Amino acid sequence: MKITVLIITLVLSLSTRAQLTATRWHVYGKTSVGYMDSTDYLNIGGSAEYLFRSGWGLNYNLEYQNRGDFHHIHGSMGSLVGPLLIISGIVYDAAFNPFGFTDGLSLSRWTTIGGLLIAILPDGISYHFPLNYHWDFAPYINFLGVDYIWSKKWTYSEWKYALSLGGKFTYWNFNGLTLNSFIETRKVASAKWGLGLGVGVGYSFGTISDSDKVRLPTVR
């Protein structure tokens, strides 16, 4: 049990430090409206991108969607499977090894470590094409998503696979502020394809030049 707690503390501390000091993170809040499965929807949430060299990015999303009589909570599969593995590993370790007498890494501890690794899986990927001074366009596909859907009217809830793809325009201000607009199509298992438009406001932790000779974002 003590080893499990130590592992979790170490991973969380490294993750926190990376997010506070990294120069490649872009986070933004967003809202969108659209049409899916014969009804309108309103979507609000937050997103994060980890930008690589050459314009590639990893996408992370956490969203709430109100669609007719249904409500959705959207996230990556890692946000669902990862925490379940972490909790099951901790509970099993606490129940069968409460004093930490097991040497090395037991199955329960490997389960916890696996859960931590799976939890950081992204929702999808994007690629940024610089367009002009402070502007770029990023097509994206989010293919590792899952929606928790529920309806109070019919006392119904279910987990379903979710997919979205689209394109996003971003204005990168030299002080870190970003303005975003996007168009996308969304798909939830057993539902029809939907179409939506949205806007967002965010902040980039990257070093952004104010030179008119630089096409942004600059990621080295």
Stockholm file with secondary structure:
# STOCKHOLM 1.0

chainA/1-220         MKITVLIITLVLSLSTRAQLTATRWHVYGKTSVGYMDSTDYLNIGGSAEYLFRSGWGLNYNLEYQNRGDFHHIHGSMGSLVGPLLIISGIVYDAAFNPFGFTDGLSLSRWTTIGGLLIAILPDGISYHFPLNYHWDFAPYINFLGVDYIWSKKWTYSEWKYALSLGGKFTYWNFNGLTLNSFIETRKVASAKWGLGLGVGVGYSFGTISDSDKVRLPTVR
#=GR chainA/1-220 SS CHHHHHHHHHHHHHHHHHHHHCSSEEEEEEEEEEEETTEEEEEEEEEEEEECGGGEEEEEEEEEEEETTEEEEEEEHHHHHHHHHHHHHHHHHHHHCTTCCCCSCCHHHHHHHHHHHHHTCCSEEEECEEEETTEEEEEEEEEEEEEEEEETTTTEEEEEEEEEEEEEEEEECTTSEEEEEEEEEEEETTSCCEEEEEEEEEEECSCCCCCTTCCSCCCC
#=GC SS_cons         CHHHHHHHHHHHHHHHHHHHHCSSEEEEEEEEEEEETTEEEEEEEEEEEEECGGGEEEEEEEEEEEETTEEEEEEEHHHHHHHHHHHHHHHHHHHHCTTCCCCSCCHHHHHHHHHHHHHTCCSEEEECEEEETTEEEEEEEEEEEEEEEEETTTTEEEEEEEEEEEEEEEEECTTSEEEEEEEEEEEETTSCCEEEEEEEEEEECSCCCCCTTCCSCCCC
//
